[in-house]
Amino acid sequence: MDNQEKRPSPTPCEECQYFEYDDLADEEICTLSLDEDEYVAFLNRKSRGCPYFRSGREYDTVKKQNELPGLE
């Protein structure tokens, strides 16, 4: 077996545009604003993935902008 320490892969939250550093809390948090009904539905969902995930990776954002029609 390999004794090297494996670095955990980032969770989808860490790659989401809603995952930001909060100075007051001194930690990274999800900044998505859900009302009470949406929050309850989110907590009770059966799937593991977040339905609100949006890629916040800069490369993906730029790639998407360059794919828009009329940008040549």
mmCIF file of the N, C-alpha and C atoms, coordinates in Angstrom:
data_MODEL
# 
_entry.id   MODEL 
# 
loop_
_atom_site.group_PDB 
_atom_site.id 
_atom_site.type_symbol 
_atom_site.label_atom_id 
_atom_site.label_alt_id 
_atom_site.label_comp_id 
_atom_site.label_asym_id 
_atom_site.label_entity_id 
_atom_site.label_seq_id 
_atom_site.pdbx_PDB_ins_code 
_atom_site.Cartn_x 
_atom_site.Cartn_y 
_atom_site.Cartn_z 
_atom_site.occupancy 
_atom_site.B_iso_or_equiv 
_atom_site.pdbx_formal_charge 
_atom_site.auth_seq_id 
_atom_site.auth_comp_id 
_atom_site.auth_asym_id 
_atom_site.auth_atom_id 
_atom_site.pdbx_PDB_model_num 
ATOM 1   N N  . MET A 1 1  ? 0.830   -1.192 0.000   1.00 0.00 ? 1  MET A N  1 
ATOM 2   C CA . MET A 1 1  ? 0.000   0.000  0.000   1.00 0.00 ? 1  MET A CA 1 
ATOM 3   C C  . MET A 1 1  ? 0.871   1.251  0.000   1.00 0.00 ? 1  MET A C  1 
ATOM 4   N N  . ASP A 1 2  ? 0.344   2.279  -0.566  1.00 0.00 ? 2  ASP A N  1 
ATOM 5   C CA . ASP A 1 2  ? 1.041   3.548  -0.648  1.00 0.00 ? 2  ASP A CA 1 
ATOM 6   C C  . ASP A 1 2  ? 0.841   4.309  0.664   1.00 0.00 ? 2  ASP A C  1 
ATOM 7   N N  . ASN A 1 3  ? 1.926   4.691  1.304   1.00 0.00 ? 3  ASN A N  1 
ATOM 8   C CA . ASN A 1 3  ? 1.848   5.388  2.594   1.00 0.00 ? 3  ASN A CA 1 
ATOM 9   C C  . ASN A 1 3  ? 1.752   6.905  2.459   1.00 0.00 ? 3  ASN A C  1 
ATOM 10  N N  . GLN A 1 4  ? 1.739   7.401  1.214   1.00 0.00 ? 4  GLN A N  1 
ATOM 11  C CA . GLN A 1 4  ? 1.651   8.841  1.025   1.00 0.00 ? 4  GLN A CA 1 
ATOM 12  C C  . GLN A 1 4  ? 0.274   9.332  1.451   1.00 0.00 ? 4  GLN A C  1 
ATOM 13  N N  . GLU A 1 5  ? 0.273   10.492 2.057   1.00 0.00 ? 5  GLU A N  1 
ATOM 14  C CA . GLU A 1 5  ? -0.981  11.086 2.485   1.00 0.00 ? 5  GLU A CA 1 
ATOM 15  C C  . GLU A 1 5  ? -1.714  11.630 1.272   1.00 0.00 ? 5  GLU A C  1 
ATOM 16  N N  . LYS A 1 6  ? -2.953  11.235 1.107   1.00 0.00 ? 6  LYS A N  1 
ATOM 17  C CA . LYS A 1 6  ? -3.740  11.709 -0.022  1.00 0.00 ? 6  LYS A CA 1 
ATOM 18  C C  . LYS A 1 6  ? -4.511  12.948 0.383   1.00 0.00 ? 6  LYS A C  1 
ATOM 19  N N  . ARG A 1 7  ? -4.470  13.928 -0.464  1.00 0.00 ? 7  ARG A N  1 
ATOM 20  C CA . ARG A 1 7  ? -5.191  15.167 -0.220  1.00 0.00 ? 7  ARG A CA 1 
ATOM 21  C C  . ARG A 1 7  ? -6.636  14.990 -0.678  1.00 0.00 ? 7  ARG A C  1 
ATOM 22  N N  . PRO A 1 8  ? -7.609  15.304 0.160   1.00 0.00 ? 8  PRO A N  1 
ATOM 23  C CA . PRO A 1 8  ? -9.000  15.118 -0.248  1.00 0.00 ? 8  PRO A CA 1 
ATOM 24  C C  . PRO A 1 8  ? -9.365  16.030 -1.406  1.00 0.00 ? 8  PRO A C  1 
ATOM 25  N N  . SER A 1 9  ? -10.183 15.526 -2.297  1.00 0.00 ? 9  SER A N  1 
ATOM 26  C CA . SER A 1 9  ? -10.619 16.351 -3.417  1.00 0.00 ? 9  SER A CA 1 
ATOM 27  C C  . SER A 1 9  ? -11.631 17.372 -2.907  1.00 0.00 ? 9  SER A C  1 
ATOM 28  N N  . PRO A 1 10 ? -11.704 18.535 -3.570  1.00 0.00 ? 10 PRO A N  1 
ATOM 29  C CA . PRO A 1 10 ? -12.616 19.570 -3.087  1.00 0.00 ? 10 PRO A CA 1 
ATOM 30  C C  . PRO A 1 10 ? -14.065 19.127 -3.220  1.00 0.00 ? 10 PRO A C  1 
ATOM 31  N N  . THR A 1 11 ? -14.888 19.536 -2.290  1.00 0.00 ? 11 THR A N  1 
ATOM 32  C CA . THR A 1 11 ? -16.310 19.246 -2.390  1.00 0.00 ? 11 THR A CA 1 
ATOM 33  C C  . THR A 1 11 ? -16.919 20.194 -3.403  1.00 0.00 ? 11 THR A C  1 
ATOM 34  N N  . PRO A 1 12 ? -18.065 19.842 -3.950  1.00 0.00 ? 12 PRO A N  1 
ATOM 35  C CA . PRO A 1 12 ? -18.702 20.770 -4.883  1.00 0.00 ? 12 PRO A CA 1 
ATOM 36  C C  . PRO A 1 12 ? -18.930 22.149 -4.269  1.00 0.00 ? 12 PRO A C  1 
ATOM 37  N N  . CYS A 1 13 ? -19.178 22.201 -2.968  1.00 0.00 ? 13 CYS A N  1 
ATOM 38  C CA . CYS A 1 13 ? -19.381 23.507 -2.320  1.00 0.00 ? 13 CYS A CA 1 
ATOM 39  C C  . CYS A 1 13 ? -18.171 24.413 -2.523  1.00 0.00 ? 13 CYS A C  1 
ATOM 40  N N  . GLU A 1 14 ? -16.988 23.859 -2.420  1.00 0.00 ? 14 GLU A N  1 
ATOM 41  C CA . GLU A 1 14 ? -15.768 24.654 -2.545  1.00 0.00 ? 14 GLU A CA 1 
ATOM 42  C C  . GLU A 1 14 ? -15.570 25.200 -3.952  1.00 0.00 ? 14 GLU A C  1 
ATOM 43  N N  . GLU A 1 15 ? -16.281 24.652 -4.928  1.00 0.00 ? 15 GLU A N  1 
ATOM 44  C CA . GLU A 1 15 ? -16.174 25.118 -6.303  1.00 0.00 ? 15 GLU A CA 1 
ATOM 45  C C  . GLU A 1 15 ? -17.393 25.930 -6.734  1.00 0.00 ? 15 GLU A C  1 
ATOM 46  N N  . CYS A 1 16 ? -18.306 26.168 -5.813  1.00 0.00 ? 16 CYS A N  1 
ATOM 47  C CA . CYS A 1 16 ? -19.558 26.851 -6.126  1.00 0.00 ? 16 CYS A CA 1 
ATOM 48  C C  . CYS A 1 16 ? -19.402 28.366 -5.998  1.00 0.00 ? 16 CYS A C  1 
ATOM 49  N N  . GLN A 1 17 ? -20.109 29.088 -6.852  1.00 0.00 ? 17 GLN A N  1 
ATOM 50  C CA . GLN A 1 17 ? -20.028 30.555 -6.799  1.00 0.00 ? 17 GLN A CA 1 
ATOM 51  C C  . GLN A 1 17 ? -20.680 31.117 -5.539  1.00 0.00 ? 17 GLN A C  1 
ATOM 52  N N  . TYR A 1 18 ? -21.515 30.348 -4.869  1.00 0.00 ? 18 TYR A N  1 
ATOM 53  C CA . TYR A 1 18 ? -22.156 30.812 -3.638  1.00 0.00 ? 18 TYR A CA 1 
ATOM 54  C C  . TYR A 1 18 ? -21.306 30.566 -2.392  1.00 0.00 ? 18 TYR A C  1 
ATOM 55  N N  . PHE A 1 19 ? -20.190 29.884 -2.520  1.00 0.00 ? 19 PHE A N  1 
ATOM 56  C CA . PHE A 1 19 ? -19.332 29.542 -1.392  1.00 0.00 ? 19 PHE A CA 1 
ATOM 57  C C  . PHE A 1 19 ? -18.277 30.635 -1.266  1.00 0.00 ? 19 PHE A C  1 
ATOM 58  N N  . GLU A 1 20 ? -18.404 31.476 -0.248  1.00 0.00 ? 20 GLU A N  1 
ATOM 59  C CA . GLU A 1 20 ? -17.527 32.636 -0.107  1.00 0.00 ? 20 GLU A CA 1 
ATOM 60  C C  . GLU A 1 20 ? -16.990 32.749 1.321   1.00 0.00 ? 20 GLU A C  1 
ATOM 61  N N  . TYR A 1 21 ? -15.914 33.477 1.435   1.00 0.00 ? 21 TYR A N  1 
ATOM 62  C CA . TYR A 1 21 ? -15.327 33.729 2.754   1.00 0.00 ? 21 TYR A CA 1 
ATOM 63  C C  . TYR A 1 21 ? -16.077 34.857 3.432   1.00 0.00 ? 21 TYR A C  1 
ATOM 64  N N  . ASP A 1 22 ? -16.479 34.638 4.664   1.00 0.00 ? 22 ASP A N  1 
ATOM 65  C CA . ASP A 1 22 ? -17.175 35.636 5.468   1.00 0.00 ? 22 ASP A CA 1 
ATOM 66  C C  . ASP A 1 22 ? -16.208 36.169 6.519   1.00 0.00 ? 22 ASP A C  1 
ATOM 67  N N  . ASP A 1 23 ? -15.876 37.453 6.433   1.00 0.00 ? 23 ASP A N  1 
ATOM 68  C CA . ASP A 1 23 ? -14.937 38.071 7.379   1.00 0.00 ? 23 ASP A CA 1 
ATOM 69  C C  . ASP A 1 23 ? -15.449 38.031 8.815   1.00 0.00 ? 23 ASP A C  1 
ATOM 70  N N  . LEU A 1 24 ? -16.726 38.277 9.003   1.00 0.00 ? 24 LEU A N  1 
ATOM 71  C CA . LEU A 1 24 ? -17.285 38.306 10.352  1.00 0.00 ? 24 LEU A CA 1 
ATOM 72  C C  . LEU A 1 24 ? -17.264 36.930 11.018  1.00 0.00 ? 24 LEU A C  1 
ATOM 73  N N  . ALA A 1 25 ? -17.597 35.897 10.261  1.00 0.00 ? 25 ALA A N  1 
ATOM 74  C CA . ALA A 1 25 ? -17.600 34.540 10.814  1.00 0.00 ? 25 ALA A CA 1 
ATOM 75  C C  . ALA A 1 25 ? -16.216 33.910 10.765  1.00 0.00 ? 25 ALA A C  1 
ATOM 76  N N  . ASP A 1 26 ? -15.316 34.511 9.985   1.00 0.00 ? 26 ASP A N  1 
ATOM 77  C CA . ASP A 1 26 ? -13.955 34.011 9.803   1.00 0.00 ? 26 ASP A CA 1 
ATOM 78  C C  . ASP A 1 26 ? -13.957 32.569 9.284   1.00 0.00 ? 26 ASP A C  1 
ATOM 79  N N  . GLU A 1 27 ? -14.858 32.319 8.318   1.00 0.00 ? 27 GLU A N  1 
ATOM 80  C CA . GLU A 1 27 ? -14.935 31.006 7.688   1.00 0.00 ? 27 GLU A CA 1 
ATOM 81  C C  . GLU A 1 27 ? -15.641 31.119 6.347   1.00 0.00 ? 27 GLU A C  1 
ATOM 82  N N  . GLU A 1 28 ? -15.538 30.061 5.564   1.00 0.00 ? 28 GLU A N  1 
ATOM 83  C CA . GLU A 1 28 ? -16.232 30.038 4.290   1.00 0.00 ? 28 GLU A CA 1 
ATOM 84  C C  . GLU A 1 28 ? -17.645 29.513 4.518   1.00 0.00 ? 28 GLU A C  1 
ATOM 85  N N  . ILE A 1 29 ? -18.618 30.176 3.874   1.00 0.00 ? 29 ILE A N  1 
ATOM 86  C CA . ILE A 1 29 ? -20.014 29.795 4.047   1.00 0.00 ? 29 ILE A CA 1 
ATOM 87  C C  . ILE A 1 29 ? -20.728 29.839 2.708   1.00 0.00 ? 29 ILE A C  1 
ATOM 88  N N  . CYS A 1 30 ? -21.891 29.201 2.673   1.00 0.00 ? 30 CYS A N  1 
ATOM 89  C CA . CYS A 1 30 ? -22.746 29.271 1.490   1.00 0.00 ? 30 CYS A CA 1 
ATOM 90  C C  . CYS A 1 30 ? -23.581 30.546 1.605   1.00 0.00 ? 30 CYS A C  1 
ATOM 91  N N  . THR A 1 31 ? -23.519 31.392 0.585   1.00 0.00 ? 31 THR A N  1 
ATOM 92  C CA . THR A 1 31 ? -24.230 32.669 0.628   1.00 0.00 ? 31 THR A CA 1 
ATOM 93  C C  . THR A 1 31 ? -25.558 32.619 -0.122  1.00 0.00 ? 31 THR A C  1 
ATOM 94  N N  . LEU A 1 32 ? -25.974 31.432 -0.552  1.00 0.00 ? 32 LEU A N  1 
ATOM 95  C CA . LEU A 1 32 ? -27.247 31.293 -1.246  1.00 0.00 ? 32 LEU A CA 1 
ATOM 96  C C  . LEU A 1 32 ? -28.377 31.650 -0.297  1.00 0.00 ? 32 LEU A C  1 
ATOM 97  N N  . SER A 1 33 ? -29.286 32.467 -0.750  1.00 0.00 ? 33 SER A N  1 
ATOM 98  C CA . SER A 1 33 ? -30.395 32.905 0.083   1.00 0.00 ? 33 SER A CA 1 
ATOM 99  C C  . SER A 1 33 ? -31.630 32.054 -0.230  1.00 0.00 ? 33 SER A C  1 
ATOM 100 N N  . LEU A 1 34 ? -32.051 31.250 0.752   1.00 0.00 ? 34 LEU A N  1 
ATOM 101 C CA . LEU A 1 34 ? -33.235 30.408 0.598   1.00 0.00 ? 34 LEU A CA 1 
ATOM 102 C C  . LEU A 1 34 ? -34.309 30.864 1.581   1.00 0.00 ? 34 LEU A C  1 
ATOM 103 N N  . ASP A 1 35 ? -35.569 30.815 1.137   1.00 0.00 ? 35 ASP A N  1 
ATOM 104 C CA . ASP A 1 35 ? -36.633 31.091 2.107   1.00 0.00 ? 35 ASP A CA 1 
ATOM 105 C C  . ASP A 1 35 ? -36.871 29.823 2.925   1.00 0.00 ? 35 ASP A C  1 
ATOM 106 N N  . GLU A 1 36 ? -37.740 29.901 3.907   1.00 0.00 ? 36 GLU A N  1 
ATOM 107 C CA . GLU A 1 36 ? -37.937 28.780 4.836   1.00 0.00 ? 36 GLU A CA 1 
ATOM 108 C C  . GLU A 1 36 ? -38.385 27.503 4.120   1.00 0.00 ? 36 GLU A C  1 
ATOM 109 N N  . ASP A 1 37 ? -39.316 27.622 3.183   1.00 0.00 ? 37 ASP A N  1 
ATOM 110 C CA . ASP A 1 37 ? -39.801 26.443 2.457   1.00 0.00 ? 37 ASP A CA 1 
ATOM 111 C C  . ASP A 1 37 ? -38.696 25.812 1.612   1.00 0.00 ? 37 ASP A C  1 
ATOM 112 N N  . GLU A 1 38 ? -37.925 26.645 0.924   1.00 0.00 ? 38 GLU A N  1 
ATOM 113 C CA . GLU A 1 38 ? -36.817 26.132 0.107   1.00 0.00 ? 38 GLU A CA 1 
ATOM 114 C C  . GLU A 1 38 ? -35.767 25.439 0.970   1.00 0.00 ? 38 GLU A C  1 
ATOM 115 N N  . TYR A 1 39 ? -35.499 26.005 2.142   1.00 0.00 ? 39 TYR A N  1 
ATOM 116 C CA . TYR A 1 39 ? -34.501 25.432 3.044   1.00 0.00 ? 39 TYR A CA 1 
ATOM 117 C C  . TYR A 1 39 ? -34.949 24.065 3.570   1.00 0.00 ? 39 TYR A C  1 
ATOM 118 N N  . VAL A 1 40 ? -36.222 23.947 3.945   1.00 0.00 ? 40 VAL A N  1 
ATOM 119 C CA . VAL A 1 40 ? -36.750 22.669 4.418   1.00 0.00 ? 40 VAL A CA 1 
ATOM 120 C C  . VAL A 1 40 ? -36.681 21.638 3.295   1.00 0.00 ? 40 VAL A C  1 
ATOM 121 N N  . ALA A 1 41 ? -37.069 22.019 2.087   1.00 0.00 ? 41 ALA A N  1 
ATOM 122 C CA . ALA A 1 41 ? -36.998 21.098 0.946   1.00 0.00 ? 41 ALA A CA 1 
ATOM 123 C C  . ALA A 1 41 ? -35.556 20.689 0.677   1.00 0.00 ? 41 ALA A C  1 
ATOM 124 N N  . PHE A 1 42 ? -34.623 21.634 0.816   1.00 0.00 ? 42 PHE A N  1 
ATOM 125 C CA . PHE A 1 42 ? -33.208 21.333 0.612   1.00 0.00 ? 42 PHE A CA 1 
ATOM 126 C C  . PHE A 1 42 ? -32.716 20.308 1.640   1.00 0.00 ? 42 PHE A C  1 
ATOM 127 N N  . LEU A 1 43 ? -33.089 20.480 2.897   1.00 0.00 ? 43 LEU A N  1 
ATOM 128 C CA . LEU A 1 43 ? -32.660 19.563 3.950   1.00 0.00 ? 43 LEU A CA 1 
ATOM 129 C C  . LEU A 1 43 ? -33.281 18.171 3.807   1.00 0.00 ? 43 LEU A C  1 
ATOM 130 N N  . ASN A 1 44 ? -34.476 18.086 3.231   1.00 0.00 ? 44 ASN A N  1 
ATOM 131 C CA . ASN A 1 44 ? -35.185 16.819 3.101   1.00 0.00 ? 44 ASN A CA 1 
ATOM 132 C C  . ASN A 1 44 ? -35.012 16.144 1.749   1.00 0.00 ? 44 ASN A C  1 
ATOM 133 N N  . ARG A 1 45 ? -34.178 16.679 0.889   1.00 0.00 ? 45 ARG A N  1 
ATOM 134 C CA . ARG A 1 45 ? -34.011 16.095 -0.444  1.00 0.00 ? 45 ARG A CA 1 
ATOM 135 C C  . ARG A 1 45 ? -33.348 14.721 -0.339  1.00 0.00 ? 45 ARG A C  1 
ATOM 136 N N  . LYS A 1 46 ? -33.589 13.878 -1.326  1.00 0.00 ? 46 LYS A N  1 
ATOM 137 C CA . LYS A 1 46 ? -33.042 12.527 -1.333  1.00 0.00 ? 46 LYS A CA 1 
ATOM 138 C C  . LYS A 1 46 ? -31.713 12.446 -2.068  1.00 0.00 ? 46 LYS A C  1 
ATOM 139 N N  . SER A 1 47 ? -31.475 13.352 -2.987  1.00 0.00 ? 47 SER A N  1 
ATOM 140 C CA . SER A 1 47 ? -30.220 13.318 -3.750  1.00 0.00 ? 47 SER A CA 1 
ATOM 141 C C  . SER A 1 47 ? -29.083 13.920 -2.925  1.00 0.00 ? 47 SER A C  1 
ATOM 142 N N  . ARG A 1 48 ? -27.880 13.513 -3.239  1.00 0.00 ? 48 ARG A N  1 
ATOM 143 C CA . ARG A 1 48 ? -26.717 14.021 -2.505  1.00 0.00 ? 48 ARG A CA 1 
ATOM 144 C C  . ARG A 1 48 ? -26.212 15.344 -3.059  1.00 0.00 ? 48 ARG A C  1 
ATOM 145 N N  . GLY A 1 49 ? -26.392 15.581 -4.344  1.00 0.00 ? 49 GLY A N  1 
ATOM 146 C CA . GLY A 1 49 ? -25.898 16.799 -4.968  1.00 0.00 ? 49 GLY A CA 1 
ATOM 147 C C  . GLY A 1 49 ? -26.770 17.996 -4.647  1.00 0.00 ? 49 GLY A C  1 
ATOM 148 N N  . CYS A 1 50 ? -26.166 19.149 -4.687  1.00 0.00 ? 50 CYS A N  1 
ATOM 149 C CA . CYS A 1 50 ? -26.905 20.383 -4.409  1.00 0.00 ? 50 CYS A CA 1 
ATOM 150 C C  . CYS A 1 50 ? -27.582 20.877 -5.688  1.00 0.00 ? 50 CYS A C  1 
ATOM 151 N N  . PRO A 1 51 ? -28.907 21.072 -5.648  1.00 0.00 ? 51 PRO A N  1 
ATOM 152 C CA . PRO A 1 51 ? -29.611 21.544 -6.835  1.00 0.00 ? 51 PRO A CA 1 
ATOM 153 C C  . PRO A 1 51 ? -29.307 23.007 -7.166  1.00 0.00 ? 51 PRO A C  1 
ATOM 154 N N  . TYR A 1 52 ? -28.676 23.714 -6.259  1.00 0.00 ? 52 TYR A N  1 
ATOM 155 C CA . TYR A 1 52 ? -28.372 25.138 -6.449  1.00 0.00 ? 52 TYR A CA 1 
ATOM 156 C C  . TYR A 1 52 ? -26.924 25.372 -6.876  1.00 0.00 ? 52 TYR A C  1 
ATOM 157 N N  . PHE A 1 53 ? -26.148 24.307 -7.036  1.00 0.00 ? 53 PHE A N  1 
ATOM 158 C CA . PHE A 1 53 ? -24.732 24.449 -7.368  1.00 0.00 ? 53 PHE A CA 1 
ATOM 159 C C  . PHE A 1 53 ? -24.558 25.194 -8.683  1.00 0.00 ? 53 PHE A C  1 
ATOM 160 N N  . ARG A 1 54 ? -23.680 26.176 -8.663  1.00 0.00 ? 54 ARG A N  1 
ATOM 161 C CA . ARG A 1 54 ? -23.278 26.921 -9.865  1.00 0.00 ? 54 ARG A CA 1 
ATOM 162 C C  . ARG A 1 54 ? -21.766 27.014 -9.832  1.00 0.00 ? 54 ARG A C  1 
ATOM 163 N N  . SER A 1 55 ? -21.165 26.582 -10.913 1.00 0.00 ? 55 SER A N  1 
ATOM 164 C CA . SER A 1 55 ? -19.709 26.595 -10.950 1.00 0.00 ? 55 SER A CA 1 
ATOM 165 C C  . SER A 1 55 ? -19.197 28.010 -10.777 1.00 0.00 ? 55 SER A C  1 
ATOM 166 N N  . GLY A 1 56 ? -18.294 28.180 -9.847  1.00 0.00 ? 56 GLY A N  1 
ATOM 167 C CA . GLY A 1 56 ? -17.716 29.488 -9.601  1.00 0.00 ? 56 GLY A CA 1 
ATOM 168 C C  . GLY A 1 56 ? -16.293 29.577 -10.093 1.00 0.00 ? 56 GLY A C  1 
ATOM 169 N N  . ARG A 1 57 ? -15.869 28.516 -10.781 1.00 0.00 ? 57 ARG A N  1 
ATOM 170 C CA . ARG A 1 57 ? -14.505 28.514 -11.295 1.00 0.00 ? 57 ARG A CA 1 
ATOM 171 C C  . ARG A 1 57 ? -14.385 29.543 -12.410 1.00 0.00 ? 57 ARG A C  1 
ATOM 172 N N  . GLU A 1 58 ? -13.382 30.357 -12.313 1.00 0.00 ? 58 GLU A N  1 
ATOM 173 C CA . GLU A 1 58 ? -13.202 31.466 -13.249 1.00 0.00 ? 58 GLU A CA 1 
ATOM 174 C C  . GLU A 1 58 ? -13.109 30.980 -14.691 1.00 0.00 ? 58 GLU A C  1 
ATOM 175 N N  . TYR A 1 59 ? -12.418 29.860 -14.920 1.00 0.00 ? 59 TYR A N  1 
ATOM 176 C CA . TYR A 1 59 ? -12.263 29.334 -16.279 1.00 0.00 ? 59 TYR A CA 1 
ATOM 177 C C  . TYR A 1 59 ? -13.627 29.018 -16.888 1.00 0.00 ? 59 TYR A C  1 
ATOM 178 N N  . ASP A 1 60 ? -14.515 28.382 -16.114 1.00 0.00 ? 60 ASP A N  1 
ATOM 179 C CA . ASP A 1 60 ? -15.836 28.032 -16.624 1.00 0.00 ? 60 ASP A CA 1 
ATOM 180 C C  . ASP A 1 60 ? -16.648 29.268 -16.951 1.00 0.00 ? 60 ASP A C  1 
ATOM 181 N N  . THR A 1 61 ? -16.552 30.297 -16.117 1.00 0.00 ? 61 THR A N  1 
ATOM 182 C CA . THR A 1 61 ? -17.289 31.534 -16.344 1.00 0.00 ? 61 THR A CA 1 
ATOM 183 C C  . THR A 1 61 ? -16.830 32.215 -17.626 1.00 0.00 ? 61 THR A C  1 
ATOM 184 N N  . VAL A 1 62 ? -15.535 32.313 -17.823 1.00 0.00 ? 62 VAL A N  1 
ATOM 185 C CA . VAL A 1 62 ? -14.985 32.949 -19.030 1.00 0.00 ? 62 VAL A CA 1 
ATOM 186 C C  . VAL A 1 62 ? -15.343 32.129 -20.265 1.00 0.00 ? 62 VAL A C  1 
ATOM 187 N N  . LYS A 1 63 ? -15.245 30.814 -20.163 1.00 0.00 ? 63 LYS A N  1 
ATOM 188 C CA . LYS A 1 63 ? -15.575 29.936 -21.285 1.00 0.00 ? 63 LYS A CA 1 
ATOM 189 C C  . LYS A 1 63 ? -17.026 30.146 -21.692 1.00 0.00 ? 63 LYS A C  1 
ATOM 190 N N  . LYS A 1 64 ? -17.939 30.220 -20.710 1.00 0.00 ? 64 LYS A N  1 
ATOM 191 C CA . LYS A 1 64 ? -19.352 30.416 -20.983 1.00 0.00 ? 64 LYS A CA 1 
ATOM 192 C C  . LYS A 1 64 ? -19.591 31.775 -21.643 1.00 0.00 ? 64 LYS A C  1 
ATOM 193 N N  . GLN A 1 65 ? -18.907 32.817 -21.174 1.00 0.00 ? 65 GLN A N  1 
ATOM 194 C CA . GLN A 1 65 ? -19.064 34.154 -21.751 1.00 0.00 ? 65 GLN A CA 1 
ATOM 195 C C  . GLN A 1 65 ? -18.587 34.178 -23.195 1.00 0.00 ? 65 GLN A C  1 
ATOM 196 N N  . ASN A 1 66 ? -17.529 33.447 -23.492 1.00 0.00 ? 66 ASN A N  1 
ATOM 197 C CA . ASN A 1 66 ? -16.991 33.425 -24.853 1.00 0.00 ? 66 ASN A CA 1 
ATOM 198 C C  . ASN A 1 66 ? -17.863 32.636 -25.811 1.00 0.00 ? 66 ASN A C  1 
ATOM 199 N N  . GLU A 1 67 ? -18.765 31.815 -25.290 1.00 0.00 ? 67 GLU A N  1 
ATOM 200 C CA . GLU A 1 67 ? -19.661 31.023 -26.127 1.00 0.00 ? 67 GLU A CA 1 
ATOM 201 C C  . GLU A 1 67 ? -20.921 31.781 -26.501 1.00 0.00 ? 67 GLU A C  1 
ATOM 202 N N  . LEU A 1 68 ? -21.139 32.964 -25.917 1.00 0.00 ? 68 LEU A N  1 
ATOM 203 C CA . LEU A 1 68 ? -22.329 33.729 -26.204 1.00 0.00 ? 68 LEU A CA 1 
ATOM 204 C C  . LEU A 1 68 ? -22.321 34.206 -27.654 1.00 0.00 ? 68 LEU A C  1 
ATOM 205 N N  . PRO A 1 69 ? -23.472 34.161 -28.339 1.00 0.00 ? 69 PRO A N  1 
ATOM 206 C CA . PRO A 1 69 ? -23.536 34.622 -29.732 1.00 0.00 ? 69 PRO A CA 1 
ATOM 207 C C  . PRO A 1 69 ? -23.215 36.105 -29.837 1.00 0.00 ? 69 PRO A C  1 
ATOM 208 N N  . GLY A 1 70 ? -22.574 36.458 -30.906 1.00 0.00 ? 70 GLY A N  1 
ATOM 209 C CA . GLY A 1 70 ? -22.234 37.850 -31.159 1.00 0.00 ? 70 GLY A CA 1 
ATOM 210 C C  . GLY A 1 70 ? -20.902 38.303 -30.595 1.00 0.00 ? 70 GLY A C  1 
ATOM 211 N N  . LEU A 1 71 ? -20.202 37.424 -29.886 1.00 0.00 ? 71 LEU A N  1 
ATOM 212 C CA . LEU A 1 71 ? -18.901 37.770 -29.358 1.00 0.00 ? 71 LEU A CA 1 
ATOM 213 C C  . LEU A 1 71 ? -17.834 37.156 -30.253 1.00 0.00 ? 71 LEU A C  1 
ATOM 214 N N  . GLU A 1 72 ? -17.409 37.895 -31.222 1.00 0.00 ? 72 GLU A N  1 
ATOM 215 C CA . GLU A 1 72 ? -16.381 37.391 -32.141 1.00 0.00 ? 72 GLU A CA 1 
ATOM 216 C C  . GLU A 1 72 ? -15.277 38.391 -32.301 1.00 0.00 ? 72 GLU A C  1 
# 
